[in-house]
Amino acid sequence: MLLLAFIGSCFLLAMIPGVSTAVILRQTLRSGRGPGLAATLGNETGILLWALAAAFGLSALVLASQVAYDAMRIVGAVLLVVMGAQSLWQSRRGAAAGEAPAEPPSAVARGWRRSYLLGFSTCLANPKAAVFAMSFLPQFVPQGADVPLTLTMLAVIWVLVDTVWYGLFIWALGRARTLVGRPAVRRGVERLSGVLLIGLGVRLAVEAR
C-alpha cells in the first residue's frame, strides 16, 4: 500500500510544471523527440544521483554548507537564464531569417548530447532537488526496513515513473509538432519558453533555502 502511494505521489510530482518540464519542453519543441528524450534522461540521471545521495546521507553535507548551497543555486540560476536568453534570441533570429535548414546527422547527435547535458546540469545544479529528495523519500520507508536499500529502490522507482511521464509528454508534443512547427507558432513558443526559463532562473537565484 505504501509503495502504491509512493508511485502515485511520483506521478503527481512529475505533472507539476517546474524547471525539468521547462527544459524538456524547450528541447523537444526546438529539436524534436530525440533531444527531448535526451534532456529527460539527463534530468533523471541528476535526480537519481540526488536521490542516492539522500539515501546515503551525502546530500546532507552539501546542505550543511551555506557556501556550497549558494554556489549551486547561482550556477543553476545562470544556466536557466542563459537557456532562456538563447530561446528569446532564437525566436528573434527565426523571425528575421525564416526556417533553419535541416541539420546533418552529426549535428543531430551533438544536439542529443547537448540536450542530455542540459537536463543533467540543470538538475544537478539545483540544490532544491537535494532538499526535496531528503524530505520526500524517507516518508515511504516502512518501519524496520533496511533504510539505505529501501531508499535506493525508491530512488529507482522515482526515476522510472518520471521517465514514463515525460516520455508520454514528449510523445504528445511530437504529435502536435505539425502545429508547433509553423514559423509564427514556433517563435511564440520560443519566446514563452525563454521567459519561463528566465523567470525560473531568477526565482532560484533569489529564493532563500
C-alpha positions in Angstrom: 0.0 0.0 0.0 2.9 2.3 0.9 4.5 1.6 -2.5 1.3 2.4 -4.4 1.1 5.7 -2.5 4.7 6.4 -3.4 4.2 5.7 -7.1 1.1 7.9 -7.2 3.0 10.7 -5.4 5.7 10.4 -8.0 3.3 10.8 -10.9 1.6 13.8 -9.3 5.0 15.4 -8.7 6.0 14.8 -12.3 2.9 16.5 -13.5 3.7 19.7 -11.6 5.4 22.1 -14.1 8.9 23.2 -13.0 12.5 23.5 -14.1 12.6 20.0 -15.6 9.4 20.5 -17.5 10.6 23.8 -18.9 13.9 22.3 -20.1 12.4 19.2 -21.7 9.6 21.3 -23.3 12.2 23.7 -24.8 14.4 20.9 -26.2 11.5 18.9 -27.6 9.9 21.9 -29.4 13.2 23.2 -30.7 14.8 19.9 -31.9 12.2 17.1 -31.7 11.6 14.0 -29.7 15.1 12.7 -29.6 16.7 15.7 -27.9 13.6 15.9 -25.7 14.2 12.4 -24.5 17.9 13.0 -24.1 17.1 16.0 -21.9 14.7 13.7 -19.9 17.4 11.1 -19.4 19.9 13.8 -18.3 17.4 15.2 -15.9 16.6 11.7 -14.5 20.4 11.0 -14.1 20.6 14.1 -11.9 17.5 13.1 -9.9 18.9 9.6 -9.4 22.2 11.0 -8.1 20.4 13.3 -5.7 18.2 10.5 -4.5 21.1 8.2 -4.0 23.0 11.0 -2.2 19.9 11.4 0.1 19.8 7.6 0.7 23.4 7.5 1.9 23.4 10.9 3.6 25.8 12.6 1.2 23.4 15.4 0.2 23.3 16.4 3.9 27.0 17.5 3.5 26.0 19.9 0.7 23.0 21.3 2.6 25.2 21.8 5.7 27.4 24.2 3.8 25.8 27.5 3.0 28.6 28.4 0.6 28.2 25.2 -1.4 24.4 25.5 -1.4 24.5 29.1 -2.6 27.1 28.3 -5.2 25.0 25.5 -6.7 21.9 27.8 -6.6 23.6 30.6 -8.5 25.1 28.1 -11.1 21.6 26.6 -11.6 20.1 30.1 -12.0 22.7 31.2 -14.5 22.1 28.0 -16.6 18.4 28.7 -16.7 18.7 32.4 -17.6 21.2 31.6 -20.3 18.9 29.0 -21.9 16.0 31.4 -21.6 18.1 34.1 -23.3 19.1 31.7 -26.1 15.4 30.9 -26.7 14.5 34.6 -27.0 17.4 35.2 -29.3 16.4 32.1 -31.4 12.9 33.4 -31.8 14.2 36.8 -32.9 16.7 35.3 -35.3 14.0 32.9 -36.7 11.7 35.9 -37.4 14.5 37.6 -39.4 15.9 34.6 -41.2 13.0 32.2 -41.6 13.2 28.5 -41.1 16.6 27.0 -40.4 17.9 24.3 -42.8 17.8 20.7 -41.8 20.7 19.6 -39.6 23.2 16.8 -40.7 23.3 13.6 -38.7 26.5 14.7 -36.9 24.8 17.9 -35.7 21.7 15.9 -34.6 24.0 13.6 -32.5 25.7 16.7 -30.9 22.2 18.1 -30.2 21.2 14.9 -28.3 24.4 15.1 -26.3 23.9 18.7 -25.6 20.3 18.1 -24.5 21.4 15.4 -22.2 24.0 17.6 -20.6 21.5 20.5 -20.3 19.0 18.2 -18.5 21.7 16.7 -16.3 23.4 20.0 -15.4 20.2 22.0 -14.6 19.0 19.2 -12.2 22.4 18.6 -10.6 22.9 22.4 -10.1 19.5 22.7 -8.3 20.0 22.3 -4.6 16.2 22.3 -4.1 16.3 18.8 -5.7 18.6 17.7 -2.8 16.3 19.2 -0.2 13.3 17.6 -1.8 14.9 14.2 -2.1 15.9 14.2 1.6 12.4 15.2 2.8 10.3 13.1 0.3 11.9 9.7 0.1 12.2 8.8 3.9 8.4 9.2 4.3 7.9 6.0 2.3 10.4 3.8 4.2 8.4 1.1 6.1 9.3 0.7 9.8 12.0 -1.8 10.4 13.2 -1.8 6.7 16.8 -1.5 5.6 16.9 2.2 5.1 19.7 2.7 2.5 18.5 -0.3 0.4 14.8 0.9 0.6 15.7 4.5 -0.3 17.8 3.2 -3.2 14.9 1.2 -4.5 12.5 4.1 -4.1 15.0 6.3 -6.0 15.0 3.9 -9.0 11.2 3.8 -8.9 11.0 7.6 -8.8 13.2 7.9 -11.9 11.2 5.2 -13.8 7.9 7.0 -13.1 9.4 10.3 -14.1 10.7 8.8 -17.3 7.4 7.3 -18.2 5.5 10.6 -17.6 8.0 12.7 -19.6 8.1 10.1 -22.3 4.3 10.5 -22.7 4.7 14.2 -22.5 7.3 14.2 -25.3 5.2 11.8 -27.4 2.2 14.2 -27.2 4.4 17.2 -28.1 5.7 15.3 -31.1 2.1 14.6 -32.2 1.4 18.4 -32.0 4.7 19.3 -33.8 2.9 20.0 -37.1 1.1 22.8 -35.5 4.0 23.9 -33.4 6.4 23.7 -36.4 4.6 26.6 -38.1 7.1 29.6 -38.0 4.8 32.0 -36.1 3.8 29.4 -33.5 7.3 28.2 -33.1 8.5 31.8 -32.5 5.8 32.3 -29.9 6.7 29.0 -28.1 10.4 30.0 -28.2 9.5 33.4 -26.6 7.3 31.7 -24.0 9.8 29.1 -23.0 12.5 31.8 -22.9 10.5 34.0 -20.5 9.6 30.9 -18.4 13.2 29.8 -18.1 14.5 33.2 -17.2 11.7 33.6 -14.6 12.6 30.2 -13.1 16.3 31.2 -13.0 15.6 34.5 -11.3 13.3 32.8 -8.7 16.0 30.2 -8.0 18.6 32.9 -7.6 16.6 35.0 -5.1 15.0 32.2 -3.2 16.2 31.5 0.3 16.9 28.0 1.5 
